[in-house]
Each structure stands twice: as structure tokens, then as C-alpha cells.
């Protein structure tokens, strides 16, 4: 199989993308999470605490991405809930 064929093979690309998702870190240090989520330290810690996603051990603070992502979905605006309501 030629290199070009492997690159454009949709099944192979899907397998690679799925493997990358599985390898995604489950826990982030708060410094990493600030970059990933584009939040200030204060806001990140406030939201992560409210989500119950903070793990502390021996002076290390970790944030569970699964818990934090699920919590952030509560703030997801859709077209239905973001449009201003018209009064009759």
C-alpha cells in the first residue's frame, strides 16, 4: 500500500482519531487546564470546585476533565435558549 493510500484511508484515519481520544489525559494540572479551557486561574478553580472536579494530593491540584467537561455543558447555549424572548 502506498503512503498516499494510507493517508487518505478513511478507516485508518478514524482509527487514529479514536486512539487519540482514548489517550487524551483524564486529569490536568490547573496550569494546563487554564490553557486548555482559556480561563483565568481564579475562574477555573471556581468552576472546577463547583463541578466537584478537583483532586488534591501532596500539594498537587488535578482537575478531572470528564467531570469538568460534563459540568461545562450546563452552560452550553443553543439557538433556542440564547435568543431573546419576544414579549407579546
N, C-alpha and C positions, 0 to 999 in steps of 0.2 A: 504494500500500500504506500502510495506517495505521501509525502509530508502535507501537501496541499489537501489531499483527500481526508487525511486525519483531522486537519484543522477545520475543515468545513463539514465534518461528520456531525450531524445534529445530535445523535445519540451519545457520542463521545463527549461533546460539549456539555450536554445535560448531566452526564455522569460526573464530570469535573466540577460543575457548578454545585451539584448536590454534595459532593465531597467537601467543597469549600464551606458550605453551610454547616456541615457537621463539625468541621474543625474550628468554627468561629468560637471565640472564647466565651465561656459561660460567665466568668467573673472578670471584672475590670477593676483596676485600682482607680481611685477617684480622679487622679490626674489624667488617666487615659479616657475615662468616661466624660470628662469635661471636653475633650477634643471630639470624641465620637458624637456626643449629643449637642455640641455647640452651646453649652450652658456655662454660666459662671459657677465658681465653686459653691457659693452660698445657695444659689437656686438649685443646683444639682443635689446638694446634701439635703435641702429642704424637701425636694420631691422624692428622692430615694428613701428618706426617712418615712415620709407619708406612705410610700409604697410598701415599706417593710422589706426593702431590698438590700439593706446594709448588713455586712458581716464584719465584725471587728475581732482581731486576734493579734496579740503581741505588738500592738501599735500599728498594725496594718489595717487599712479600711478597704474592703472589697464591696463591689456592687454587683448583685446578681442581675444579669442582663435580661433573663427571661421574665423575672418578676417586674423589673423596671419597665421593660417594653410593654408588658401587659397593662401596667398602670398608666403609661403614657397614652395608650389607646383610648382611655376615658376622655381625653381632651381632643380627640380627632373630630374635626369639623367636616361635615358633609354639606352638600348643597342644600339639603333640607333644613339642617339645624343652624346654618350660618347666615342664611338670608334673613334680612329684617322682615318682621311680620307687619303686614298691612292692616291698618285699622279700618273698619267699615264706616 
